[in-house]
Amino acid sequence: MDENRLVLVARFPTAYKAHIAKGRLEAKGLTAWVTDELAPRRGLVGVGLLVPASQTEEAKRILDTMPGLFNFLGI
């Protein structure tokens, strides 16, 4: 696996929820990016949250500790 490749770990219904999750990941020392911020306005599936491939498992573990708070669309 290319460790520098970005992996989609979650989709959220709104950009602000994706940014809150991004902040949580960054607070834990991970690197994250929000993508497709305008997707909900365009009728697309949601706002994406990306992390480097090497941080995928840790990011999913952290996101799993936030059920109900984000109601994320998952991947």
N, C-alpha and C positions, 0 to 999 in steps of 0.2 A: 504494500500500500504506500502511495506517495504521501509522506508525512506533511507536506506543504499543501496538499489538495484540500479545498474547503468542502465540508460535508454539511448538508442540511439536517439539523437535529430536531427542529420543531417548526410548526406554523401556528400563528396566532391570528385571531379575528381582527385585531387592531394593532396599529404601530406602537401605541404607548405600552401595551402589554408586552410586546416583543422587546422594547427598550428596557423595561423593568427586568425581564429575564436576562437580557444582555448584561445589565448592571450587576445582577446576582452572580453570573458566571465570572465577570471581571473581578468582582470582590473576592472570589475564590482563587484568583490567579490565572484564569483562563483568558484566551483571546476570543472575541466573538464579534460578528457583524450582523446587522439587520439588513435584510434585502426585501425588495418588492413592497416598499412602504405604501405605495399607491394602489396595490393590488385590490384591496376591498372596494375601493371607489370604482375600479374597472370591472368589478364583478368576478375577479379571480379568487382563488382558493384561500388566500391569506398571506400574512406577512411572515417571511422566513427568517430563521435564526441559523447562522452558519458558524462553524468552528473548524479549526484545522483538524485533519484526519487523526492526528496523534492525540487529540483531546476529546474525541467523540464520546467514548465510554464515560469519562468523568463528567462531561457536560450532561449526558442523559441521566446519570446518577443524581446530579444536582437538581435538574429539572423535575425528576421524579419525587423530590422532597417537597414540591410545591403544588400538590393536587388541590383543585378547587380554587386556589388563589388566582390561577391564570386561565383555567379552562382552555388550555392550548389544544390545537387540533392534532398534535402528534405527528409522527412519521413512521 
